[in-house]
Amino acid sequence: MPERADLAFTTLNAALKAAGEGTRLRILALLAEAELTVSDLTEILRQSQPRISRHLKLLSEAGLVERFREGSWAFFRLAEQGAGADVLRALLARLSPDDPTVARDRERLTVVRAARATAAQDYFASHAAEWDRIRKLHVTDAAVEEAIKAAVADRPVDALLDLGTGTGRMLELFGPDIARGLGLDMSLDMLAMARARLDRAGLRHCTVRQGDIYDLELPKNSFDLVIVHQVLHFLDDGGRAIREAARVLRPGGRLLVVDFAPHDLEFLRDQHAHRRLGFAQETVTQWIEAAGLDAVSYRTLAPEAGTDGKIAVSLWLARDPRIAIASSREVA
């Protein structure tokens, strides 16, 4: 078991005082489920914005909650480190999920999440035909795809899983060099485009189907490469998606995350359902390590001079630390 640090009386007292109020305890329980904004919490708890903001300020000052800003939005999450983090998690672990107050809040959280998912789904449906064109806002596709191939070029890929496959471009890119490829996406419009793309490329060993990135109906140890390409910025809980991706990796398997670096193009959130305006290196690295994976490498690609690109693109490569048994392809 990891060594537990003793807390000073004042530190423990401050943490318990901050958590020991009804609304604040409810907020902590909700933040254990997802990163949320003041607006989210206002809708779930049915309390005023000033009141929720005051509670969050007290929780932040006590070191129980972290606040981070993206454009005009501020997100809140449970503290990952600090003197009070262990106490907080011990308290929340004892909170019964069947308690009527907790259960009601979680039901309302589900509604908030469903509304976000519906907004993203509606966007995908209405923009399916222009999805590839929207990507021109960032580093050119050719440069990103070259970096993606280079990141995993050190050994062959047998089974590939592409989460949030969109138009199926990652399957098309890797298709000629893999034995099996599977792409998952929630959008039926996107899946229709991906199937057409794979048919045109003659990639019969690559398939796509509808699936939930948070709840993969796939067994453990199924894939030696999982790609999450330009997906996390649409999600409510990127860490949860990475944990689920890690679950289906084979021993020694790799996870490649490709997404925007931090930017300030607020219209992408307002007009194109982006939940997050890019990610700092440490944010995704923390999610990777929390999922039990080893962070292997990180790289950022800046937009080329003379192009319309305004957003840098980052790549995180991670590996399952379990020892892999060499496959017949690798031995050969």
Secondary structure, DSSP 4 states (H G I P E B T S, - for coil): -PPPPP--HHHHHHHHHHHSSHHHHHHHHHHTT--EEHHHHHHHHT--HHHHHHHHHHHHHTTSEEEEEETTEEEEEE-SSSTTHHHHHHHHHTS-TTSHHHHHHHHHHHHHHHHHHHHHHHHHHHHGGGHHHHGGGBS-HHHHHHHHHHHTTTS--SEEEEET-TTTHHHHHHGGG-SEEEEEES-HHHHHHHHHHHHHHT-TTEEEEE-BTTB--S-SS-EEEEEEES-GGG-S-HHHHHHHHHHTEEEEEEEEEEEEPS---THHHHHH--SSS---HHHHHHHHHHTTPEEEEEEEEPPPTTSS--B-EEEEEEE--SPPPPPHHHH-
